[in-house]
Amino acid sequence: MVRADSEFPPISDYAFLSDCHSLALVARDGSIDWAVFHRFDGRPVFARLLDRRIGGFFQVAPTAPETEIERRYLPGTNVLETTFSTPTGVVTLTDFMPVEPDPDEVGKAHRLGARHSLIRIVRGVSGSVEVGLTFRPRFEYGLTTPYITELASDLVVAEGSADALLLESEIEPLPRDGKGGIDAHEVISAGDERVISIAWSTPSGLDTSRIDHAEAIAELDSTVRFWQRWSKHTRYDGPYREAVERSALAIKGLTDGKTGAVIAAATTSLPETIGGGRNWDYRYTWVRDSTTMLVALIRLGHDYEARRFSRWIRQTTAGRASELQIMYGIGGERILTEAELPHLSGYRDSRPVRIGNGAWDQTQHDTYGWLLASTWFSAAHTGEMGEHDDPHYVRFTNEVVELAIAEFDVVDEGIWEVRGAAQHFLFSKLLMWLAVDLGVRLIEDHDGAAAVPAHWRTARDEMRRRIETDGVDHERGVFTQAFGSTALDAAALQIPTVGFLPADDPRVLATIEAIDRELGENGHIYRYRSDDGLEGEEGTFVFCTLWMVSALARSGQVERAKERFEMVLSHANDLGLLAEELDPRTGEQLGNFPQAFSHVGVISAALAIEAAEKLEEDWIPGEPAAH
């Protein structure tokens, strides 16, 4: 069942595995085409996702070409089960990255980092099926073909560069192919069970001890308990619960268990249009993305992740607002220099392949609002300031507010990280207003109205005036992409979400309709259509379409919102996973995968629809002014 080198599966063909520090993507045909161990942005040991010829992969699947495939996640988990039906019989393949639940804290992984591994269990269901194992590790993004050492008929080591893999297989023997790989096969009959595992380490830290059959089954049970225990704490019984739970599990799987940082996506350089050059590395932590994701998890009852992220952001920024960046590495790294890898063909010849992200040193003023939103929301949901009572943190948040005031008249690159001219982007101004508004409210709630600096209220009022004056195309009565511009931007759909104006304000309603009409195609929404300094095109942005769903729901157009939401969900893959973008004409998934922003959009849209159906107020961090 090995595909030809030129046959890239659709992006939606992949399943996502995680143990909250390592991750992998598994194609429908049982091939692991992307895997990184010990940290999400690490060097891949399999990267066929980006080059079918030299990227490397690890496949376990029937050898019969006429195999039918079905798959699912075990309920409430990120454990994958694939069922292969062949003319001679049926087998299942269970794939997971072992993780053990902490006995005291839901969501915390016990013994995290003790073993970086991936386990595959083949079970015979009926008849007899020949199952093949193909192991082709390639290190350093395909630059290194490892040397294979046979330790026993069922145990081999692959070493090269800074990586080593230990392959242990009950499908044996494991003959070397002389080209840095292994091929093996066995007929699996009903009732048979075979365990295959790989464990990663540095060459100097290689541990060749075995994981026996019983231990592997125990690891599966432990991993299922970890995910199901976490899922049971999801407080949501509203519409589309299955989609909400899957989205929450995807976000949790993208959350680093050691630091609390949340990456934007599991991959790098999956294209925004096939053959195009808008291919970016999303394996980093944006303050904006992380805040929205963790607010969504708090709303679902998962407080542990919010506490971890709050601690991470304090440690990463050293409490210095003036040194705040828009994004960081998982460990808090600041310098994320962007580089191209010309030796890789890219997904379906979409070049260049990039690692690092050149946006790391951009100016994006909306970050201020997201930070204060995180602080305010945490305090509002816990009923107390908790660690935010720390004088060091109070000083930090106050400095963020002062920066929002001081830099309101400074241009930036905006939420979409344009690589053209900086502008006075409306969304940046909106979130700077939010930073000041929430700063005022936090002090009022904690120390009383008299403690609020007078110039904060003055600045907040002036920001509102400027946004409503300079950020509106008064002829059409709609909010624009930037001050003085007539172009539209889907980010304006967030105006009622952050509480700047109520959803039934005439300008908000007009903006919703204008964006749907001018930025929409077949119900999907583009981020914008203005020049951004980059060549090529992109697909429609899933999160923007889901912003439209939320805006429609908040404005009372519930049936229209539900219809649009169900259209988006229909384009998720068979496991409920979404990439960053969609081709609005074909529905094909585009961009990095799975994309956390898309999944937080699913959660937010479902909550907005639920609130609208119950005639309740959805979460809004600011207070809408009466207009």
C-alpha positions as CSV (number, residue, x, y, z in Angstrom):
1,M,0.0,0.0,0.0
2,V,3.0,2.3,-0.2
3,R,2.1,5.3,-2.4
4,A,4.2,6.4,-5.3
5,D,6.7,9.1,-4.5
6,S,4.6,11.7,-6.4
7,E,1.3,10.9,-4.7
8,F,0.8,13.4,-1.9
9,P,-2.3,12.6,0.1
10,P,-4.8,15.5,0.7
11,I,-4.0,17.5,3.8
12,S,-7.3,16.3,5.2
13,D,-6.0,12.7,4.9
14,Y,-4.0,13.0,8.1
15,A,-4.8,12.2,11.7
16,F,-3.0,14.0,14.6
17,L,-1.2,12.3,17.5
18,S,0.3,14.1,20.5
19,D,1.6,13.4,24.0
20,C,1.7,17.2,24.7
21,H,5.4,17.4,23.8
22,S,5.8,15.3,20.7
23,L,3.5,15.0,17.7
24,A,2.9,13.0,14.5
25,L,0.6,13.0,11.5
26,V,-0.7,9.7,10.2
27,A,-2.1,9.2,6.7
28,R,-5.2,7.1,6.1
29,D,-2.9,4.4,4.7
30,G,-1.1,3.9,8.0
31,S,1.9,6.0,7.0
32,I,3.4,8.4,9.5
33,D,4.6,11.2,7.2
34,W,5.5,13.7,9.9
35,A,6.8,13.2,13.4
36,V,8.8,15.3,15.8
37,F,9.9,14.2,19.3
38,H,10.7,16.0,22.5
39,R,9.3,19.4,21.4
40,F,6.8,20.4,18.8
41,D,9.1,22.6,16.8
42,G,12.0,20.1,16.8
43,R,13.7,18.3,13.9
44,P,11.4,15.8,12.2
45,V,12.4,12.2,12.0
46,F,9.8,11.6,9.2
47,A,9.0,14.5,6.8
48,R,7.5,12.9,3.7
49,L,4.7,15.4,4.2
50,L,7.1,17.9,2.6
51,D,9.0,15.7,0.2
52,R,7.8,12.3,-1.0
53,R,11.2,11.2,-2.2
54,I,13.6,12.1,0.7
55,G,11.4,13.1,3.6
56,G,11.1,9.7,5.3
57,F,8.1,7.8,6.6
58,F,7.0,4.9,8.8
59,Q,4.1,2.8,7.5
60,V,2.2,-0.2,8.9
61,A,-0.6,-1.5,6.7
62,P,-1.9,-4.4,4.7
63,T,0.0,-5.2,1.6
64,A,-3.2,-5.8,-0.4
65,P,-3.9,-3.0,-2.9
66,E,-7.7,-3.3,-2.6
67,T,-8.0,-2.3,1.1
68,E,-10.9,-0.4,2.4
69,I,-10.1,2.0,5.3
70,E,-12.1,3.4,8.2
71,R,-10.7,5.3,11.2
72,R,-11.7,7.0,14.3
73,Y,-10.3,8.4,17.6
74,L,-11.2,6.3,20.6
75,P,-13.9,8.3,22.3
76,G,-12.7,11.3,24.2
77,T,-9.0,10.8,23.2
78,N,-6.2,11.5,20.7
79,V,-5.7,7.8,20.3
80,L,-6.2,6.7,16.7
81,E,-7.8,3.4,15.5
82,T,-7.6,2.5,11.8
83,T,-9.6,-0.4,10.5
84,F,-8.3,-2.1,7.3
85,S,-10.7,-4.4,5.4
86,T,-9.1,-6.6,2.8
87,P,-10.5,-9.5,0.6
88,T,-8.9,-12.0,3.0
89,G,-9.7,-10.4,6.4
90,V,-9.8,-7.4,8.7
91,V,-7.1,-5.8,11.0
92,T,-7.0,-2.8,13.2
93,L,-4.1,-0.5,13.8
94,T,-4.0,1.6,17.0
95,D,-1.6,4.5,17.1
96,F,-0.7,6.6,20.1
97,M,2.0,8.6,21.9
98,P,2.1,7.3,25.5
99,V,1.2,9.8,28.2
100,E,0.3,9.1,31.8
101,P,-2.2,11.2,33.8
102,D,-1.0,13.0,36.9
103,P,-2.9,11.7,39.9
104,D,-3.6,15.1,41.3
105,E,-4.1,17.5,38.4
106,V,-6.5,16.9,35.4
107,G,-4.7,17.9,32.2
108,K,-1.2,17.5,33.7
109,A,0.9,14.7,32.3
110,H,2.8,12.6,34.9
111,R,6.4,11.6,34.1
112,L,6.3,13.9,31.1
113,G,9.5,13.4,29.1
114,A,10.5,10.1,30.7
115,R,10.2,8.4,27.3
116,H,9.7,10.0,23.9
117,S,7.9,7.2,22.0
118,L,5.1,6.2,19.6
119,I,3.4,2.8,19.8
120,R,1.5,1.0,17.1
121,I,-0.6,-2.1,17.9
122,V,-1.9,-4.4,15.1
123,R,-4.8,-6.6,15.9
124,G,-6.4,-9.3,13.8
125,V,-10.2,-9.0,13.7
126,S,-11.2,-11.7,11.1
127,G,-9.6,-13.8,8.5
128,S,-5.9,-13.4,7.7
129,V,-4.2,-10.3,6.4
130,E,-0.6,-9.8,5.3
131,V,0.7,-6.7,7.0
132,G,3.8,-4.8,5.9
133,L,6.1,-2.6,7.9
134,T,8.2,0.0,6.1
135,F,10.6,2.1,8.3
136,R,12.4,4.9,6.4
137,P,13.6,7.5,9.0
138,R,15.3,10.6,7.6
139,F,16.8,13.1,10.0
140,E,17.3,16.9,9.8
141,Y,14.5,17.5,7.3
142,G,15.6,14.7,5.0
143,L,19.3,15.7,4.9
144,T,20.5,12.7,6.9
145,T,20.0,9.0,5.9
146,P,20.6,7.2,9.1
147,Y,22.8,4.2,9.7
148,I,20.8,1.1,10.8
149,T,22.3,-1.2,13.5
150,E,20.6,-4.6,14.1
151,L,20.6,-5.4,17.8
152,A,18.3,-8.4,17.5
153,S,15.8,-9.8,15.0
154,D,13.1,-7.6,16.5
155,L,15.3,-4.6,17.6
156,V,17.2,-2.0,15.5
157,V,18.7,1.4,16.0
158,A,18.7,4.2,13.4
159,E,21.4,6.9,14.1
160,G,22.5,10.0,12.3
161,S,23.0,13.7,13.0
162,A,21.6,14.6,16.4
163,D,18.9,11.9,16.4
164,A,18.5,8.3,17.2
165,L,15.5,6.0,16.9
166,L,15.0,2.6,18.5
167,L,12.6,0.4,16.6
168,E,11.1,-2.6,18.3
169,S,8.7,-4.8,16.4
170,E,6.8,-8.0,17.0
171,I,6.5,-8.2,13.3
172,E,9.9,-9.6,12.6
173,P,12.6,-10.2,11.5
174,L,13.6,-6.6,10.6
175,P,16.0,-6.9,7.6
176,R,17.9,-3.8,6.6
177,D,17.5,-2.6,3.0
178,G,21.0,-1.2,2.7
179,K,19.5,2.3,2.1
180,G,18.8,3.4,5.7
181,G,15.5,1.5,6.0
182,I,13.7,-1.6,7.1
183,D,11.1,-3.7,5.4
184,A,9.2,-6.5,7.2
185,H,5.9,-8.4,6.8
186,E,3.7,-11.0,8.6
187,V,0.4,-12.6,8.1
188,I,-1.9,-11.5,10.9
189,S,-4.8,-13.8,11.7
190,A,-7.9,-13.2,13.9
191,G,-6.9,-12.9,17.5
192,D,-3.3,-12.1,16.8
193,E,-1.8,-8.9,18.4
194,R,1.5,-7.3,17.4
195,V,3.2,-4.3,19.1
196,I,5.6,-2.0,17.1
197,S,7.2,0.9,18.9
198,I,9.7,3.6,18.2
199,A,11.5,5.6,20.8
200,W,13.6,8.8,20.2
201,S,16.7,10.1,21.9
202,T,19.9,11.8,21.1
203,P,22.6,9.3,20.1
204,S,24.5,9.8,23.3
205,G,21.4,9.2,25.4
206,L,20.2,6.1,23.6
207,D,18.4,3.6,25.8
208,T,18.1,0.2,24.2
209,S,15.9,-1.4,26.8
210,R,12.8,-3.0,25.5
211,I,9.1,-2.3,26.0
212,D,7.5,-5.7,26.4
213,H,4.0,-6.5,25.1
214,A,2.2,-6.2,28.4
215,E,3.9,-2.8,29.1
216,A,2.7,-1.5,25.7
217,I,-0.9,-2.5,26.4
218,A,-0.6,-0.8,29.9
219,E,0.8,2.3,28.1
220,L,-2.3,2.3,25.9
221,D,-4.7,2.0,28.9
222,S,-2.8,4.9,30.6
223,T,-3.0,7.1,27.6
224,V,-6.7,6.5,27.1
225,R,-7.3,7.4,30.7
226,F,-5.3,10.6,30.4
227,W,-7.3,11.9,27.5
228,Q,-10.7,10.6,28.7
229,R,-10.2,12.1,32.1
230,W,-9.4,15.4,30.6
231,S,-12.4,15.2,28.2
232,K,-14.8,14.5,31.0
233,H,-14.0,17.9,32.5
234,T,-15.3,19.6,29.4
235,R,-18.3,21.6,30.6
236,Y,-20.4,21.8,27.5
237,D,-23.7,20.1,26.6
238,G,-24.9,22.5,23.9
239,P,-25.3,22.0,20.2
240,Y,-22.4,20.5,18.2
241,R,-20.9,18.9,21.3
242,E,-18.9,16.3,19.3
243,A,-17.2,19.1,17.2
244,V,-16.5,21.1,20.3
245,E,-14.9,18.2,22.1
246,R,-12.7,17.3,19.1
247,S,-11.6,20.9,18.8
248,A,-10.8,21.0,22.5
249,L,-8.7,17.8,22.2
250,A,-6.9,19.2,19.2
251,I,-6.0,22.4,21.1
252,K,-4.9,20.4,24.2
253,G,-2.7,18.2,21.9
254,L,-1.1,21.4,20.6
255,T,-0.3,22.6,24.2
256,D,3.2,21.9,25.4
257,G,3.0,20.0,28.7
258,K,6.3,21.3,30.0
259,T,5.9,25.0,29.4
260,G,2.1,25.6,28.9
261,A,2.8,27.3,25.5
262,V,0.3,26.6,22.7
263,I,1.5,26.3,19.1
264,A,-0.5,27.6,16.2
265,A,-0.3,24.4,14.2
266,A,1.5,21.1,14.1
267,T,3.3,21.7,10.8
268,T,5.4,24.0,8.7
269,S,5.0,25.0,5.1
270,L,1.8,23.4,4.1
271,P,0.6,25.8,1.4
272,E,-2.2,28.3,1.4
273,T,-2.6,27.5,-2.3
274,I,-1.2,24.4,-4.0
275,G,2.0,25.3,-5.8
276,G,2.2,28.7,-4.2
277,G,4.8,30.3,-2.0
278,R,2.8,31.4,1.0
279,N,4.2,28.6,3.2
280,W,4.9,29.4,6.8
281,D,6.2,27.7,9.9
282,Y,3.4,27.7,12.5
283,R,5.1,25.6,15.2
284,Y,5.5,28.6,17.5
285,T,3.4,30.4,20.1
286,W,1.6,33.6,19.2
287,V,0.4,35.5,22.3
288,R,-2.8,36.3,20.4
289,D,-3.5,32.7,19.3
290,S,-2.7,31.3,22.7
291,T,-4.9,33.7,24.6
292,T,-7.9,33.0,22.4
293,M,-7.3,29.3,22.7
294,L,-6.9,29.3,26.4
295,V,-9.9,31.5,26.9
296,A,-11.9,28.9,25.0
297,L,-10.6,26.1,27.2
298,I,-11.4,28.1,30.3
299,R,-15.0,28.5,29.0
300,L,-15.1,24.7,28.7
301,G,-13.8,24.2,32.3
302,H,-10.2,23.6,31.7
303,D,-8.4,26.0,34.1
304,Y,-5.1,24.1,34.4
305,E,-4.0,25.2,30.9
306,A,-4.8,28.8,31.6
307,R,-2.7,28.8,34.8
308,R,0.2,27.2,32.9
309,F,0.0,29.8,30.1
310,S,-0.2,32.7,32.5
311,R,2.9,31.5,34.2
312,W,4.7,30.9,30.8
313,I,3.9,34.4,29.5
314,R,5.2,36.0,32.7
315,Q,8.4,34.0,32.6
316,T,8.9,34.5,28.9
317,T,8.5,38.3,28.9
318,A,10.3,38.7,32.3
319,G,7.5,41.0,33.2
320,R,8.7,43.7,30.9
321,A,6.0,45.0,28.7
322,S,8.4,47.1,26.6
323,E,10.1,43.9,25.5
324,L,6.9,42.0,24.6
325,Q,6.9,40.1,21.3
326,I,4.0,38.8,19.3
327,M,5.4,35.3,19.3
328,Y,7.9,33.0,20.9
329,G,9.4,29.6,20.7
330,I,7.8,26.9,22.9
331,G,10.5,27.4,25.5
332,G,10.2,31.2,25.4
333,E,12.9,31.7,22.7
334,R,12.7,35.2,21.1
335,I,14.8,34.8,17.9
336,L,13.0,32.7,15.4
337,T,15.0,33.4,12.3
338,E,13.3,32.4,9.1
339,A,15.2,30.1,6.7
340,E,14.4,28.2,3.5
341,L,15.1,24.6,2.8
342,P,15.7,24.3,-0.9
343,H,16.5,20.6,-0.9
344,L,12.8,19.8,-0.1
345,S,10.2,19.8,-2.9
346,G,7.4,21.0,-0.6
347,Y,3.9,19.7,-0.4
348,R,2.8,19.1,-4.0
349,D,5.7,21.2,-5.2
350,S,4.7,24.2,-3.1
351,R,8.0,26.0,-2.5
352,P,9.8,27.3,-0.5
353,V,9.7,25.1,2.6
354,R,10.5,27.4,5.5
355,I,11.6,26.9,9.1
356,G,11.5,29.7,11.6
357,N,9.1,32.7,11.1
358,G,10.2,36.1,10.1
359,A,7.2,37.7,11.8
360,W,8.8,37.2,15.2
361,D,10.0,40.8,15.3
362,Q,7.0,42.5,13.8
363,T,5.0,45.1,15.6
364,Q,1.4,43.9,16.1
365,H,-0.4,46.1,18.6
366,D,-3.4,43.8,19.1
367,T,-1.2,41.8,21.4
368,Y,-1.8,44.3,24.2
369,G,-5.5,43.7,24.1
370,W,-5.2,39.9,24.1
371,L,-2.9,40.0,27.2
372,L,-5.4,42.1,29.2
373,A,-8.3,39.9,28.0
374,S,-6.5,36.8,29.3
375,T,-6.0,38.5,32.7
376,W,-9.5,39.8,32.9
377,F,-11.2,36.6,31.8
378,S,-9.1,34.5,34.3
379,A,-10.1,36.8,37.1
380,A,-13.7,36.9,36.1
381,H,-14.0,33.1,35.9
382,T,-12.2,32.3,39.1
383,G,-13.8,35.1,41.1
384,E,-10.4,36.3,42.3
385,M,-7.2,37.7,40.9
386,G,-5.1,34.8,42.2
387,E,-1.6,35.1,40.9
388,H,-2.5,38.4,39.3
389,D,-2.4,40.0,42.7
390,D,1.4,39.7,42.5
391,P,2.7,43.3,42.4
392,H,5.2,42.3,39.7
393,Y,2.3,41.2,37.5
394,V,0.2,44.2,38.3
395,R,3.0,46.4,37.2
396,F,3.4,44.5,34.0
397,T,-0.2,44.7,33.0
398,N,-0.3,48.5,33.9
399,E,2.7,48.9,31.6
400,V,0.9,47.1,28.8
401,V,-2.0,49.6,29.2
402,E,0.4,52.5,29.1
403,L,2.0,51.1,25.9
404,A,-1.4,50.8,24.3
405,I,-2.1,54.4,25.0
406,A,1.4,55.7,23.9
407,E,1.5,53.7,20.7
408,F,-2.1,54.2,19.5
409,D,-0.9,56.6,16.7
410,V,1.9,54.2,15.6
411,V,1.4,52.0,12.6
412,D,1.9,48.2,12.7
413,E,1.8,45.1,10.6
414,G,-1.5,44.0,12.0
415,I,-3.1,40.7,12.9
416,W,-2.4,39.2,9.5
417,E,1.3,39.9,9.6
418,V,1.4,41.7,6.3
419,R,4.8,42.0,4.7
420,G,4.0,45.2,2.9
421,A,3.6,48.7,4.3
422,A,2.6,49.1,7.9
423,Q,-0.7,50.8,8.5
424,H,-3.1,52.0,11.1
425,F,-5.0,48.7,11.1
426,L,-8.5,49.0,12.6
427,F,-8.2,45.7,14.5
428,S,-5.0,46.7,16.2
429,K,-6.7,50.0,17.3
430,L,-9.7,48.0,18.5
431,L,-7.6,45.7,20.7
432,M,-5.5,48.7,22.0
433,W,-8.9,50.2,23.1
434,L,-9.7,46.9,24.7
435,A,-6.4,46.8,26.6
436,V,-7.2,50.2,28.2
437,D,-10.9,49.3,28.8
438,L,-10.0,46.1,30.6
439,G,-7.2,47.8,32.5
440,V,-9.8,50.3,33.8
441,R,-12.2,47.5,34.7
442,L,-9.6,45.4,36.4
443,I,-8.6,48.2,38.7
444,E,-12.2,49.2,39.3
445,D,-13.1,45.6,40.3
446,H,-10.0,45.1,42.5
447,D,-9.2,48.5,44.0
448,G,-12.3,50.7,43.3
449,A,-13.0,53.4,40.7
450,A,-11.0,56.0,42.5
451,A,-7.8,54.1,41.9
452,V,-8.1,54.2,38.1
453,P,-5.6,56.7,36.5
454,A,-7.6,59.6,35.1
455,H,-5.7,59.6,31.8
456,W,-6.7,56.0,31.2
457,R,-10.4,56.9,30.9
458,T,-9.6,59.9,28.8
459,A,-7.5,57.8,26.4
460,R,-10.1,55.2,26.2
461,D,-12.7,57.7,25.1
462,E,-10.4,59.3,22.6
463,M,-9.6,55.8,21.1
464,R,-13.3,55.1,20.7
465,R,-13.8,58.4,19.0
466,R,-10.9,57.8,16.6
467,I,-12.0,54.3,15.7
468,E,-15.6,55.4,15.0
469,T,-14.4,58.4,13.0
470,D,-11.3,57.2,11.1
471,G,-12.1,53.5,10.9
472,V,-15.5,53.8,9.2
473,D,-16.3,54.2,5.5
474,H,-19.1,56.7,6.3
475,E,-20.5,56.6,2.8
476,R,-21.2,52.8,3.2
477,G,-21.6,52.9,7.0
478,V,-19.1,50.0,7.4
479,F,-15.9,49.5,9.4
480,T,-12.8,49.2,7.2
481,Q,-9.4,47.4,7.3
482,A,-7.4,50.5,8.3
483,F,-7.8,54.2,9.1
484,G,-8.5,56.1,5.9
485,S,-9.0,53.0,3.9
486,T,-12.1,51.7,2.1
487,A,-10.9,48.1,2.0
488,L,-12.6,45.5,4.1
489,D,-11.1,43.1,6.6
490,A,-12.8,40.1,8.2
491,A,-11.2,41.0,11.6
492,A,-13.9,43.7,11.9
493,L,-16.3,40.9,12.6
494,Q,-14.8,40.9,16.1
495,I,-16.1,44.3,17.0
496,P,-19.1,42.9,19.0
497,T,-17.0,40.0,20.3
498,V,-14.7,42.4,22.2
499,G,-17.6,44.5,23.4
500,F,-16.8,47.7,21.4
501,L,-20.3,47.9,20.0
502,P,-23.4,45.7,20.3
503,A,-24.0,43.2,17.5
504,D,-27.2,45.0,16.4
505,D,-25.5,48.3,15.9
506,P,-26.4,49.4,12.3
507,R,-22.7,49.8,11.4
508,V,-21.9,46.3,12.7
509,L,-24.8,44.8,10.8
510,A,-23.7,46.7,7.6
511,T,-20.2,45.4,8.1
512,I,-21.3,41.8,8.5
513,E,-23.2,42.0,5.2
514,A,-20.5,43.8,3.4
515,I,-17.8,41.3,4.5
516,D,-20.1,38.4,3.5
517,R,-20.7,40.0,0.1
518,E,-17.3,41.3,-0.7
519,L,-14.9,38.9,1.1
520,G,-17.1,35.8,0.8
521,E,-17.1,33.0,-1.8
522,N,-19.6,30.1,-1.5
523,G,-20.1,31.0,2.1
524,H,-16.4,31.0,3.0
525,I,-14.7,34.2,4.0
526,Y,-11.3,35.6,2.9
527,R,-9.3,37.6,5.4
528,Y,-9.1,40.5,3.1
529,R,-8.5,41.2,-0.6
530,S,-6.1,44.1,-0.4
531,D,-2.4,44.0,-1.2
532,D,-0.3,42.6,1.6
533,G,3.2,42.7,0.0
534,L,3.2,39.0,-0.9
535,E,2.9,37.3,-4.3
536,G,0.3,34.7,-4.9
537,E,-3.1,33.9,-3.5
538,E,-4.5,32.2,-0.5
539,G,-7.6,30.2,0.4
540,T,-10.5,31.4,2.6
541,F,-9.6,31.5,6.3
542,V,-11.5,29.0,8.4
543,F,-11.4,31.2,11.5
544,C,-12.8,34.1,9.6
545,T,-15.7,32.1,8.3
546,L,-16.3,31.0,11.9
547,W,-16.1,34.7,13.0
548,M,-18.9,35.2,10.6
549,V,-20.9,32.4,12.3
550,S,-20.4,34.0,15.7
551,A,-21.3,37.5,14.4
552,L,-24.5,36.2,12.8
553,A,-25.5,34.4,16.0
554,R,-24.8,37.4,18.2
555,S,-26.9,39.6,15.9
556,G,-29.9,37.3,16.2
557,Q,-29.5,35.5,12.9
558,V,-29.3,32.1,14.5
559,E,-30.6,29.9,11.6
560,R,-28.2,31.6,9.2
561,A,-25.4,31.1,11.7
562,K,-26.2,27.4,12.1
563,E,-26.3,26.9,8.3
564,R,-22.9,28.5,7.9
565,F,-21.5,26.6,10.8
566,E,-22.6,23.2,9.5
567,M,-21.1,24.1,6.1
568,V,-17.7,24.6,7.8
569,L,-18.0,21.4,9.8
570,S,-18.8,19.5,6.6
571,H,-15.4,20.3,5.3
572,A,-13.6,18.9,8.4
573,N,-12.0,15.6,7.7
574,D,-13.5,12.3,8.9
575,L,-11.9,12.8,12.3
576,G,-13.2,16.3,12.7
577,L,-9.9,18.1,12.1
578,L,-9.5,21.3,10.2
579,A,-6.5,23.1,8.6
580,E,-6.0,26.8,8.4
581,E,-7.8,27.5,5.1
582,L,-10.1,26.0,2.6
583,D,-10.4,26.3,-1.2
584,P,-13.9,27.9,-1.5
585,R,-14.6,26.2,-4.8
586,T,-13.6,22.6,-4.0
587,G,-13.6,22.5,-0.2
588,E,-10.0,21.2,-0.1
589,Q,-8.2,21.9,3.1
590,L,-5.2,24.2,2.8
591,G,-2.4,25.5,5.0
592,N,-0.9,24.1,8.2
593,F,-2.7,21.3,10.0
594,P,-4.4,20.9,12.4
595,Q,-4.8,24.6,12.9
596,A,-5.5,25.7,16.5
597,F,-7.1,29.0,15.4
598,S,-9.7,27.0,13.3
599,H,-10.5,24.8,16.2
600,V,-10.9,27.7,18.7
601,G,-13.2,29.2,16.1
602,V,-15.4,26.0,16.2
603,I,-15.6,26.3,20.0
604,S,-16.4,30.0,20.0
605,A,-19.0,29.6,17.2
606,A,-20.8,26.8,19.0
607,L,-20.9,28.8,22.2
608,A,-22.2,31.8,20.4
609,I,-25.0,29.7,18.8
610,E,-25.9,28.2,22.2
611,A,-26.0,31.6,23.8
612,A,-28.2,33.0,21.0
613,E,-30.6,30.1,21.2
614,K,-30.9,30.5,25.0
615,L,-31.2,34.3,24.6
616,E,-28.1,34.6,26.9
617,E,-25.2,37.0,26.6
618,D,-22.1,35.3,25.0
619,W,-18.7,36.1,26.5
620,I,-17.8,39.7,25.8
621,P,-14.7,41.1,27.6
622,G,-15.5,44.8,27.1
623,E,-18.8,46.6,27.8
624,P,-20.7,47.6,24.6
625,A,-21.5,51.3,24.6
626,A,-25.1,52.2,24.2
627,H,-25.5,53.6,20.6
